[in-house]
Amino acid sequence: MAKTQLNVRVDEATAEAARARARQRGMSVNRDIEDLVRKDTGEVGHTFVEAAADFMKQYQSAFAEELDREHPSR
């Protein structure tokens, strides 16, 4: 995937917080911010929801059987 450069101005405290966070995570500030934006825009959450939906479809009958055993009046 091609990369595009962005220039962002932040105050020194924010810049230092970004550097410290990236250092703690063992990655560059660029990569850390890229990850944060992806998470914020829902890319990771969307992937999780899709995987959960696939899982539920795959095991739907097993869940239904278990619920019927626990609540026969359903």
N, CA, C and O atoms as a DFTB+ gen file, in Angstrom:
296 C
 N C O
     1  1       0.848      -1.173       0.000
     2  2       0.000       0.000       0.000
     3  2       0.892       1.234       0.000
     4  3       1.834       1.329       0.787
     5  1       0.595       2.165      -0.876
     6  2       1.361       3.402      -0.952
     7  2       1.124       4.229       0.307
     8  3       0.040       4.208       0.890
     9  1       2.129       4.935       0.701
    10  2       2.030       5.780       1.894
    11  2       1.982       7.241       1.478
    12  3       2.614       7.643       0.501
    13  1       1.235       8.017       2.222
    14  2       1.145       9.454       2.022
    15  2       1.651      10.134       3.275
    16  3       1.329       9.720       4.389
    17  1       2.430      11.160       3.097
    18  2       2.968      11.873       4.251
    19  2       2.004      12.963       4.680
    20  3       1.497      13.718       3.851
    21  1       1.753      13.042       5.988
    22  2       0.953      14.103       6.581
    23  2       1.843      14.873       7.545
    24  3       2.688      14.288       8.221
    25  1       1.656      16.154       7.605
    26  2       2.351      16.977       8.598
    27  2       1.317      17.501       9.567
    28  3       0.328      18.114       9.165
    29  1       1.546      17.259      10.843
    30  2       0.593      17.652      11.868
    31  2       1.314      18.480      12.912
    32  3       2.410      18.127      13.348
    33  1       0.706      19.565      13.307
    34  2       1.290      20.407      14.351
    35  2       0.548      20.154      15.663
    36  3      -0.678      20.234      15.731
    37  1       1.321      19.851      16.694
    38  2       0.767      19.644      18.036
    39  2       1.656      20.368      19.029
    40  3       2.798      20.709      18.722
    41  1       1.125      20.599      20.223
    42  2       1.952      21.246      21.241
    43  2       3.007      20.262      21.735
    44  3       2.901      19.059      21.497
    45  1       4.017      20.774      22.419
    46  2       5.153      19.942      22.835
    47  2       4.737      18.813      23.772
    48  3       5.282      17.712      23.695
    49  1       3.778      19.074      24.654
    50  2       3.333      18.028      25.585
    51  2       2.684      16.865      24.822
    52  3       2.909      15.701      25.151
    53  1       1.891      17.185      23.817
    54  2       1.257      16.142      23.011
    55  2       2.301      15.367      22.220
    56  3       2.225      14.143      22.111
    57  1       3.269      16.080      21.674
    58  2       4.343      15.427      20.920
    59  2       5.119      14.469      21.811
    60  3       5.423      13.347      21.406
    61  1       5.438      14.904      23.014
    62  2       6.192      14.037      23.927
    63  2       5.355      12.837      24.350
    64  3       5.878      11.730      24.478
    65  1       4.063      13.047      24.567
    66  2       3.184      11.924      24.914
    67  2       3.134      10.916      23.767
    68  3       3.142       9.708      24.005
    69  1       3.084      11.399      22.532
    70  2       3.077      10.499      21.374
    71  2       4.386       9.723      21.290
    72  3       4.379       8.521      21.027
    73  1       5.502      10.400      21.513
    74  2       6.809       9.722      21.486
    75  2       6.902       8.663      22.581
    76  3       7.374       7.552      22.339
    77  1       6.450       9.008      23.782
    78  2       6.528       8.075      24.911
    79  2       5.641       6.855      24.662
    80  3       6.049       5.726      24.935
    81  1       4.454       7.073      24.155
    82  2       3.535       5.964      23.869
    83  2       4.134       5.044      22.811
    84  3       4.110       3.822      22.961
    85  1       4.662       5.619      21.761
    86  2       5.271       4.814      20.695
    87  2       6.471       4.032      21.233
    88  3       6.655       2.862      20.897
    89  1       7.269       4.667      22.051
    90  2       8.424       3.996      22.659
    91  2       7.974       2.805      23.495
    92  3       8.557       1.725      23.406
    93  1       6.937       2.999      24.307
    94  2       6.403       1.915      25.144
    95  2       5.904       0.758      24.300
    96  3       6.043      -0.402      24.689
    97  1       5.330       1.061      23.161
    98  2       4.796       0.026      22.281
    99  2       5.844      -0.535      21.338
   100  3       5.564      -1.464      20.581
   101  1       7.050       0.021      21.375
   102  2       8.140      -0.486      20.552
   103  2       7.955      -0.215      19.066
   104  3       8.313      -1.042      18.229
   105  1       7.397       0.942      18.744
   106  2       7.185       1.273      17.342
   107  2       7.427       2.757      17.115
   108  3       7.593       3.530      18.058
   109  1       7.441       3.131      15.854
   110  2       7.631       4.536      15.516
   111  2       6.367       5.325      15.847
   112  3       5.273       4.772      15.953
   113  1       6.552       6.623      16.004
   114  2       5.399       7.496      16.232
   115  2       4.450       7.405      15.038
   116  3       3.232       7.360      15.212
   117  1       5.001       7.379      13.841
   118  2       4.155       7.272      12.642
   119  2       3.277       6.037      12.695
   120  3       2.071       6.120      12.463
   121  1       3.866       4.898      12.998
   122  2       3.109       3.638      13.033
   123  2       2.049       3.661      14.134
   124  3       0.921       3.213      13.930
   125  1       2.419       4.184      15.291
   126  2       1.482       4.245      16.409
   127  2       0.281       5.120      16.059
   128  3      -0.861       4.743      16.324
   129  1       0.529       6.273      15.471
   130  2      -0.568       7.170      15.103
   131  2      -1.412       6.530      14.005
   132  3      -2.639       6.629      14.028
   133  1      -0.765       5.878      13.049
   134  2      -1.512       5.179      12.003
   135  2      -2.440       4.125      12.616
   136  3      -3.601       4.016      12.222
   137  1      -1.931       3.353      13.574
   138  2      -2.752       2.348      14.261
   139  2      -3.925       2.998      14.998
   140  3      -5.049       2.498      14.947
   141  1      -3.660       4.106      15.677
   142  2      -4.727       4.795      16.407
   143  2      -5.824       5.277      15.470
   144  3      -7.008       5.145      15.780
   145  1      -5.441       5.831      14.334
   146  2      -6.442       6.321      13.376
   147  2      -7.250       5.158      12.819
   148  3      -8.470       5.253      12.684
   149  1      -6.573       4.066      12.496
   150  2      -7.308       2.888      11.992
   151  2      -8.322       2.397      13.019
   152  3      -9.471       2.114      12.682
   153  1      -7.890       2.299      14.269
   154  2      -8.805       1.852      15.315
   155  2      -9.966       2.830      15.464
   156  3     -11.119       2.424      15.612
   157  1      -9.651       4.106      15.422
   158  2     -10.670       5.130      15.610
   159  2     -11.680       5.134      14.476
   160  3     -12.852       5.442      14.696
   161  1     -11.256       4.805      13.291
   162  2     -12.181       4.799      12.157
   163  2     -12.929       3.488      12.043
   164  3     -13.718       3.304      11.116
   165  1     -12.694       2.574      12.970
   166  2     -13.490       1.368      13.046
   167  2     -12.989       0.196      12.239
   168  3     -13.653      -0.839      12.187
   169  1     -11.846       0.324      11.611
   170  2     -11.343      -0.779      10.789
   171  2     -11.173      -2.045      11.615
   172  3     -11.602      -3.120      11.196
   173  1     -10.559      -1.932      12.774
   174  2     -10.337      -3.096      13.631
   175  2     -11.664      -3.594      14.195
   176  3     -11.920      -4.798      14.213
   177  1     -12.499      -2.678      14.650
   178  2     -13.799      -3.063      15.189
   179  2     -14.671      -3.738      14.154
   180  3     -15.365      -4.710      14.452
   181  1     -14.635      -3.225      12.947
   182  2     -15.427      -3.818      11.862
   183  2     -14.968      -5.249      11.588
   184  3     -15.793      -6.140      11.385
   185  1     -13.670      -5.466      11.584
   186  2     -13.120      -6.807      11.358
   187  2     -13.579      -7.753      12.461
   188  3     -13.955      -8.893      12.187
   189  1     -13.550      -7.286      13.703
   190  2     -13.990      -8.104      14.829
   191  2     -15.467      -8.473      14.693
   192  3     -15.840      -9.629      14.897
   193  1     -16.301      -7.505      14.352
   194  2     -17.733      -7.757      14.234
   195  2     -18.006      -8.766      13.118
   196  3     -18.845      -9.653      13.275
   197  1     -17.304      -8.633      11.995
   198  2     -17.475      -9.591      10.904
   199  2     -17.092     -11.004      11.347
   200  3     -17.801     -11.965      11.048
   201  1     -15.977     -11.125      12.056
   202  2     -15.533     -12.438      12.534
   203  2     -16.532     -13.015      13.534
   204  3     -16.825     -14.210      13.501
   205  1     -17.052     -12.172      14.418
   206  2     -18.039     -12.637      15.396
   207  2     -19.324     -13.092      14.698
   208  3     -19.918     -14.099      15.086
   209  1     -19.748     -12.362      13.682
   210  2     -20.949     -12.745      12.943
   211  2     -20.749     -14.075      12.226
   212  3     -21.646     -14.918      12.219
   213  1     -19.583     -14.267      11.625
   214  2     -19.280     -15.546      10.969
   215  2     -19.298     -16.696      11.969
   216  3     -19.817     -17.775      11.685
   217  1     -18.722     -16.448      13.146
   218  2     -18.696     -17.459      14.205
   219  2     -20.122     -17.821      14.616
   220  3     -20.452     -18.999      14.750
   221  1     -20.960     -16.813      14.814
   222  2     -22.340     -17.071      15.235
   223  2     -23.104     -17.862      14.166
   224  3     -23.874     -18.765      14.493
   225  1     -22.890     -17.524      12.896
   226  2     -23.555     -18.271      11.824
   227  2     -23.097     -19.727      11.822
   228  3     -23.901     -20.644      11.651
   229  1     -21.810     -19.921      12.012
   230  2     -21.248     -21.271      11.968
   231  2     -21.788     -22.138      13.099
   232  3     -22.033     -23.328      12.906
   233  1     -21.973     -21.550      14.276
   234  2     -22.384     -22.326      15.444
   235  2     -23.816     -22.041      15.888
   236  3     -24.195     -22.380      17.009
   237  1     -24.605     -21.426      15.026
   238  2     -25.968     -21.058      15.380
   239  2     -26.792     -22.255      15.843
   240  3     -27.508     -22.160      16.840
   241  1     -26.703     -23.364      15.146
   242  2     -27.507     -24.528      15.527
   243  2     -27.078     -25.074      16.878
   244  3     -27.922     -25.517      17.657
   245  1     -25.789     -25.053      17.171
   246  2     -25.310     -25.535      18.474
   247  2     -25.823     -24.639      19.597
   248  3     -26.215     -25.129      20.656
   249  1     -25.819     -23.328      19.366
   250  2     -26.339     -22.411      20.378
   251  2     -27.835     -22.630      20.574
   252  3     -28.321     -22.638      21.705
   253  1     -28.559     -22.806      19.485
   254  2     -30.008     -23.024      19.572
   255  2     -30.316     -24.298      20.344
   256  3     -31.215     -24.307      21.185
   257  1     -29.581     -25.379      20.070
   258  2     -29.788     -26.637      20.788
   259  2     -29.539     -26.458      22.282
   260  3     -30.305     -26.948      23.111
   261  1     -28.467     -25.755      22.612
   262  2     -28.130     -25.542      24.022
   263  2     -29.216     -24.713      24.713
   264  3     -29.609     -25.021      25.838
   265  1     -29.690     -23.687      24.057
   266  2     -30.757     -22.863      24.641
   267  2     -32.037     -23.662      24.807
   268  3     -32.738     -23.504      25.807
   269  1     -32.347     -24.506      23.856
   270  2     -33.541     -25.340      23.973
   271  2     -33.433     -26.295      25.148
   272  3     -34.429     -26.569      25.816
   273  1     -32.233     -26.805      25.408
   274  2     -32.030     -27.694      26.562
   275  2     -32.201     -26.940      27.869
   276  3     -32.784     -27.460      28.821
   277  1     -31.691     -25.708      27.916
   278  2     -31.778     -24.918      29.139
   279  2     -33.166     -24.338      29.359
   280  3     -33.603     -24.179      30.499
   281  1     -33.859     -24.023      28.271
   282  2     -35.183     -23.396      28.359
   283  2     -36.133     -24.100      27.396
   284  3     -36.411     -23.584      26.313
   285  1     -36.630     -25.271      27.780
   286  2     -37.470     -26.077      26.876
   287  2     -38.761     -25.382      26.442
   288  3     -39.333     -25.749      25.416
   289  1     -39.225     -24.401      27.189
   290  2     -40.496     -23.735      26.839
   291  2     -40.342     -22.730      25.705
   292  3     -41.343     -22.189      25.234
   293  1     -39.160     -22.472      25.269
   294  2     -38.920     -21.486      24.202
   295  2     -39.448     -21.962      22.904
   296  3     -39.335     -21.263      21.898
